[in-house]
Amino acid sequence: MGYDARSNAAIEAAVIRALATAEAKGWLAGAEEMQKEGVPFHVAARVMLYPSQRRATDRSGTAGH
């Protein structure tokens, strides 16, 4: 499977938005947003379950995570 920078950027943007939602409304709301945005399940699970493995761009807007 090849690397698609546009797809990766869209997923990254969706994750960042969902993390902001999770911080404001709770983890379930963030997870639901990732699902609606089409974030692959394995990515959403990693982001939500393993905060220490998030990219620096994912962590920048999530104080306390």
Rosetta blueprint (number, residue, H / E / L):
1 M L
2 G L
3 Y L
4 D L
5 A H
6 R H
7 S H
8 N H
9 A H
10 A H
11 I H
12 E H
13 A H
14 A H
15 V H
16 I H
17 R H
18 A H
19 L H
20 A H
21 T H
22 A H
23 E H
24 A H
25 K H
26 G L
27 W H
28 L H
29 A H
30 G H
31 A H
32 E H
33 E H
34 M H
35 Q H
36 K H
37 E H
38 G L
39 V L
40 P L
41 F H
42 H H
43 V H
44 A H
45 A H
46 R H
47 V H
48 M H
49 L H
50 Y L
51 P H
52 S H
53 Q H
54 R L
55 R L
56 A H
57 T H
58 D H
59 R H
60 S L
61 G L
62 T L
63 A L
64 G L
65 H L
